[in-house]
Amino acid sequence: MSSEQVYRLSVLMREARPTRPAGVVAAALLVEGEQVQLVAFWKDRTTLDEYLATVDVPRGVELMRYAGVEPAWKIVDVREFA
């Protein structure tokens, strides 16, 4: 992503925060040069699966498209250890 696209995506994410899907605990952009990842942390896998069953396009994909990028996306498990 170009720096302009990263900036646009960050603005879109801030603007969309009030309407973020309820199961999203946090979302962030990980930026390393032109490599950018939009990461959303969900309450749990069930909540994510239920959300995905109700939408044609996930919100993060939609935002990236608005910023001018066609993302490749995947779901990964996150484990938290105390």
WOQUI-V845106 format. One record per pair of residues at least 4 apart in sequence whose ideal C-beta (glycine too) atoms are under 7 Angstrom apart, sorted by the first residue. I is the first residue (numbers start at 1). GAP is how many residues later the second one is. D is the distance in Angstrom with one decimal. If there is no record, write none. Layout:
BEGIN
i = <I | I>
gap = <GAP | GAP>
d = <D | D>
END
This chain:
BEGIN
i = <1 | 1 | 1 | 1 | 1 | 3 | 4 | 5 | 5 | 5 | 5 | 6 | 6 | 6 | 6 | 7 | 8 | 8 | 9 | 9 | 9 | 9 | 9 | 9 | 10 | 10 | 11 | 12 | 12 | 12 | 12 | 13 | 13 | 13 | 16 | 16 | 20 | 20 | 21 | 21 | 23 | 23 | 23 | 23 | 23 | 24 | 24 | 24 | 25 | 25 | 25 | 26 | 27 | 27 | 27 | 28 | 29 | 29 | 30 | 30 | 30 | 31 | 38 | 38 | 40 | 41 | 42 | 42 | 43 | 45 | 46 | 47 | 48 | 49 | 50 | 51 | 52 | 57 | 57 | 58 | 59 | 60 | 61 | 61 | 61 | 62 | 63 | 64 | 64 | 65 | 65>
gap = <4 | 5 | 33 | 35 | 68 | 4 | 4 | 4 | 62 | 63 | 64 | 4 | 23 | 25 | 30 | 4 | 4 | 59 | 4 | 20 | 29 | 54 | 55 | 58 | 4 | 19 | 4 | 4 | 51 | 54 | 55 | 4 | 14 | 50 | 4 | 47 | 4 | 7 | 30 | 38 | 19 | 20 | 24 | 25 | 28 | 16 | 17 | 18 | 16 | 17 | 18 | 15 | 11 | 12 | 13 | 11 | 7 | 9 | 6 | 7 | 9 | 5 | 22 | 26 | 20 | 37 | 5 | 6 | 4 | 4 | 4 | 4 | 4 | 4 | 4 | 4 | 6 | 4 | 5 | 4 | 4 | 4 | 4 | 10 | 12 | 4 | 4 | 5 | 7 | 4 | 5>
d = <4.2 | 5.3 | 5.9 | 4.5 | 5.6 | 6.4 | 6.3 | 6.2 | 5.0 | 5.3 | 5.8 | 6.4 | 6.8 | 5.9 | 5.8 | 6.5 | 6.3 | 4.4 | 6.3 | 6.5 | 7.0 | 6.2 | 6.4 | 3.9 | 6.6 | 6.0 | 6.3 | 5.9 | 4.8 | 5.6 | 6.1 | 6.7 | 6.5 | 6.2 | 6.3 | 6.3 | 5.0 | 6.9 | 5.3 | 5.9 | 5.0 | 4.6 | 3.6 | 6.3 | 5.8 | 5.2 | 7.0 | 6.0 | 4.8 | 6.6 | 5.7 | 4.8 | 6.9 | 6.7 | 4.5 | 5.4 | 6.1 | 5.7 | 6.9 | 4.4 | 6.0 | 5.2 | 4.8 | 6.2 | 5.6 | 6.6 | 5.6 | 4.3 | 4.7 | 6.1 | 6.3 | 6.4 | 6.3 | 6.5 | 7.0 | 6.6 | 6.5 | 5.2 | 5.1 | 7.0 | 6.4 | 6.4 | 6.4 | 5.7 | 5.8 | 6.6 | 6.5 | 4.7 | 4.4 | 6.9 | 6.5>
END
